Amino acid sequence: MNSMVMGQDIISNWEPRHERLFGTEIVKLNHRLRESGLFTRDAVARLIERCPASELGLESMSEDPNKKERLYGVLGDARGIDAIDAIEKGRIWMNIRRVMDWAPEYRKLLDNIFDEFRGRMPGFDTFKRNMGVLVSSPDANVYYHADIQGQSLWQIEGVKRVYLYPRSEAFMTGETVEKILLRETDERMPYEPWFDEYARVIDLQPGEMVTWPLYAPHRVHNHDCLNISVTMEHWTKEIWNSYAVHYGNGVLRRTLGLRTPSTQPSGLHVYPKAAAALLWKKMGRQRAGDVNNARHFRVDAASPNGRSPI
């Protein structure tokens, strides 16, 4: 049975062709998340106040255009609605992470969404599902990067311009994927302006969502308005196999000097590469994720740029 929001399907314009395209091509669909009442400004403000400090990410950039340093912030004693007001006037990104772990109503919604997907795509079995809520300032940017799991972006308020690039060696090499998986770099990657000539550009409106192929590079630019968005992540057996193969390739490249390893996510070669990946992790060779404990600002709705220095 399909899941519903207010008695209706969450995806409102699903067609049979989407089953063949989902996960392998760029797919843009219409959704009814706004009708759930869980993503209004007031609801998101309450979510901010409920969010454990460890799951609330706040970032900004230097006011100096010549500096691309990333600044990290804290909520302080700001109310949720004041934090949204501050973000609306500043250059701030708020990431409310893993909401399904500590807000049961969002867990239920996440499960309903994937139940609906599975009802439309038999065999679409997912695990390690994740939901986050993003609140970001007008004209904010997310730089050129790629994700390591199945990913979708759901727009609630405001408009995002999403640049989606071909999944090919010209835009992201297999070695770059390996570096991301082995945590030798973050998800950002080298970008050239000419890449945009080959991008599919989507102005994502409220009530629309988009998903794209695994490891497809992308970047995002907010229009001149506050944005509230939802991100969802998932794993499938095929995605895990691809992860294991690329990770194993990285290990073999670093230990045996293997130059052109296969990246096919199926076949007998998956198992030894998965074993190599597991052994690499057990040996403690994977780099720990960088944790930046520095805090540079606190949210301040009274400030012209929405923040005050710490």
C-alpha positions in Angstrom: 0.0 0.0 0.0 1.4 3.4 -0.9 2.2 5.8 1.9 0.2 9.0 2.2 0.3 12.6 3.4 -3.1 14.0 4.3 -4.6 11.0 2.6 -2.6 11.3 -0.6 0.6 9.9 -2.1 3.7 11.8 -1.1 5.0 11.7 -4.7 2.2 13.2 -6.8 3.3 12.6 -10.4 5.0 9.2 -10.4 5.0 7.4 -13.8 6.0 3.8 -14.7 9.1 5.1 -16.5 10.5 6.4 -13.2 11.1 2.9 -11.9 13.7 2.4 -14.7 15.2 5.8 -14.3 15.4 6.1 -10.5 19.0 5.8 -9.3 20.5 5.7 -12.7 19.4 9.1 -14.3 18.4 12.5 -13.0 14.8 12.3 -11.9 12.7 15.4 -10.8 9.3 14.7 -9.2 6.6 16.6 -7.3 6.0 15.9 -3.6 3.6 16.8 -0.9 5.9 17.1 2.1 4.7 20.6 2.8 1.2 19.2 3.5 2.6 17.2 6.4 2.9 20.3 8.6 6.4 19.1 9.6 8.4 21.7 7.6 6.6 25.1 8.2 8.8 27.8 9.6 7.2 27.2 13.0 7.7 23.5 12.8 11.4 23.9 11.8 11.9 26.4 14.6 10.7 23.8 17.1 12.9 21.2 15.5 15.9 23.5 15.9 15.1 23.8 19.6 14.7 20.0 20.0 17.9 19.2 18.1 20.8 17.7 20.1 23.8 20.0 19.9 25.8 17.2 18.3 23.4 17.1 15.4 23.1 20.8 14.7 25.6 22.1 12.2 26.1 25.9 11.6 28.5 27.2 9.0 29.3 30.5 7.3 32.0 32.2 5.2 34.3 35.1 5.8 32.9 38.5 4.9 36.2 39.0 3.0 35.6 37.8 -0.6 39.3 37.0 -0.9 39.1 34.5 1.9 37.3 31.2 1.4 37.7 30.1 5.0 34.8 28.2 6.5 33.4 29.5 9.8 31.6 27.3 12.4 28.9 28.6 14.7 26.7 27.8 17.7 23.0 28.4 18.3 23.7 29.8 21.8 20.5 30.9 23.5 18.7 31.9 20.3 15.1 30.6 19.8 14.5 28.5 16.8 12.4 31.2 15.0 15.1 33.8 15.7 17.7 31.5 14.2 15.6 31.2 11.0 15.4 35.1 10.9 19.2 35.3 11.4 19.8 32.9 8.5 17.4 34.8 6.3 19.6 37.9 6.6 23.0 36.4 6.6 25.3 33.9 4.9 24.6 30.9 7.1 24.0 27.2 6.5 22.2 25.2 9.1 22.1 21.4 8.9 19.7 19.7 11.2 21.1 16.2 11.0 19.6 12.7 11.5 16.2 14.1 12.5 14.7 10.5 12.4 16.9 9.5 15.3 15.4 11.9 17.8 12.1 13.1 16.4 9.7 10.1 16.0 7.3 11.9 13.7 10.1 12.4 11.1 11.1 8.8 11.4 7.6 7.8 10.6 7.5 10.1 7.6 10.9 8.8 6.3 9.7 5.2 6.6 6.5 6.2 4.8 8.4 7.7 1.9 10.6 4.7 1.4 7.6 2.4 1.8 6.0 4.3 -1.1 9.1 4.0 -3.2 9.3 0.3 -2.6 5.6 -0.1 -3.5 6.4 1.5 -6.8 9.8 -0.2 -7.4 9.6 -3.9 -6.2 13.0 -5.0 -5.0 14.0 -1.5 -4.0 15.3 -2.6 -0.6 17.1 0.2 1.4 18.9 0.5 4.6 20.8 3.1 6.6 18.2 5.7 5.6 18.8 9.3 6.7 16.9 12.5 6.8 18.2 16.0 7.4 16.7 19.5 7.2 18.7 22.4 5.7 18.0 26.0 6.4 20.2 28.3 4.3 20.6 32.0 3.5 19.7 33.8 0.3 22.5 33.3 -2.4 24.2 30.6 -0.3 26.4 28.1 -2.3 27.2 24.4 -1.9 30.4 23.8 -3.8 31.1 21.1 -6.4 31.1 17.8 -4.7 29.8 14.2 -4.8 28.0 12.0 -2.2 28.8 8.4 -1.4 25.2 7.1 -1.0 21.9 7.4 -2.7 20.8 11.0 -2.4 17.7 13.2 -3.0 16.9 16.8 -2.4 13.4 17.9 -1.5 12.5 21.6 -1.7 10.1 23.1 0.9 10.6 26.9 0.8 12.6 29.1 -1.6 14.3 28.1 -4.8 17.6 26.3 -5.4 19.5 26.2 -8.7 21.0 22.7 -8.8 23.8 22.0 -11.3 24.1 18.2 -12.0 27.1 17.0 -14.0 27.7 13.8 -16.0 29.0 10.9 -14.1 32.2 10.4 -16.2 35.9 10.4 -15.8 36.0 13.9 -17.3 34.2 15.4 -14.3 35.2 13.0 -11.5 37.8 10.3 -11.7 37.7 6.9 -10.0 40.7 7.9 -8.0 38.8 10.9 -6.7 35.9 8.7 -5.6 38.5 6.5 -3.8 40.0 9.5 -2.0 36.6 10.5 -0.8 35.7 7.0 0.5 39.1 6.6 2.2 38.6 10.1 3.7 41.8 11.5 2.2 39.7 14.4 1.1 36.2 15.7 1.8 33.4 15.5 -0.7 34.4 18.7 -2.5 36.4 18.2 -5.7 38.3 20.3 -8.3 35.9 22.4 -10.4 36.4 24.2 -13.7 33.9 26.8 -15.0 33.6 25.0 -18.3 32.0 22.1 -16.5 28.8 24.1 -16.5 28.5 23.8 -20.3 27.7 20.1 -19.7 25.5 20.4 -16.6 21.8 19.9 -16.4 20.5 22.9 -14.5 17.3 22.7 -12.4 15.7 25.5 -10.5 14.1 23.4 -7.8 10.8 25.0 -6.7 8.9 24.3 -3.5 7.1 21.0 -3.8 9.7 19.5 -6.1 12.4 16.9 -5.4 15.4 15.7 -7.5 17.5 12.6 -7.3 20.6 11.7 -9.4 23.0 8.8 -10.2 25.4 7.6 -7.5 28.6 9.7 -7.4 27.3 12.2 -9.9 29.0 15.6 -9.2 26.8 18.5 -8.4 26.7 22.0 -6.8 23.9 24.2 -5.6 23.2 28.0 -5.5 20.3 29.4 -3.6 18.2 32.1 -5.3 17.8 35.4 -3.4 15.6 34.0 -0.7 15.6 31.9 2.4 15.7 28.1 1.6 14.3 25.3 3.6 15.1 21.9 2.1 15.1 18.2 3.1 17.9 15.8 2.2 17.4 12.1 2.2 20.1 9.4 1.9 19.9 5.6 1.5 21.9 2.5 0.8 21.0 -0.5 -1.3 22.9 -3.7 -1.9 24.1 -2.2 -5.3 25.2 1.0 -3.6 27.1 -1.0 -1.0 28.7 -3.1 -3.7 29.9 0.0 -5.5 31.2 1.4 -2.2 33.1 -1.8 -1.5 34.6 -1.9 -5.1 35.8 1.7 -5.1 37.1 1.4 -1.6 38.9 -1.9 -2.4 40.3 -0.3 -5.6 41.7 2.5 -3.4 43.3 0.0 -1.1 44.8 -2.1 -4.0 46.1 1.1 -5.7 47.9 2.1 -2.5 49.2 -1.4 -1.6 49.8 -3.1 -4.9 50.0 -0.2 -7.3 47.0 -1.4 -9.3 46.4 1.2 -12.0 43.1 0.4 -13.8 40.9 -1.6 -11.5 37.3 -2.5 -12.5 34.6 -0.4 -11.0 31.7 -2.7 -11.9 29.5 -3.1 -8.8 28.8 -6.8 -9.5 30.8 -10.0 -10.2 33.2 -12.1 -8.3 35.7 -9.3 -7.9 33.4 -7.5 -5.5 34.1 -10.0 -2.6 37.9 -9.7 -2.5 37.7 -5.9 -2.8 35.2 -5.8 0.0 37.6 -8.0 2.1 40.4 -5.6 1.3 38.3 -2.6 2.4 37.3 -4.4 5.7 40.9 -5.3 6.4 42.1 -1.7 5.7 39.6 -0.4 8.2 40.4 -3.0 10.8 44.1 -2.1 10.5 43.2 1.5 11.3 44.4 2.7 8.0 41.3 4.8 7.1 41.7 8.3 8.2 39.4 9.5 10.9 37.0 12.2 9.8 38.1 15.7 10.6 36.3 17.1 13.5 36.6 20.9 13.8 35.9 22.0 17.3 36.6 25.7 16.6 33.5 27.9 17.0 33.7 31.4 15.4 30.2 32.9 15.7 26.9 32.6 17.4 23.5 33.1 15.8 22.2 36.6 16.4 19.0 37.8 14.7 19.7 41.4 15.8 23.0 41.5 13.8 23.0 42.8 10.2 24.6 39.5 9.0 22.8 37.2 11.4 25.8 36.4 13.5 28.0 37.7 16.3 31.7 36.7 16.7 32.7 34.5 19.6 
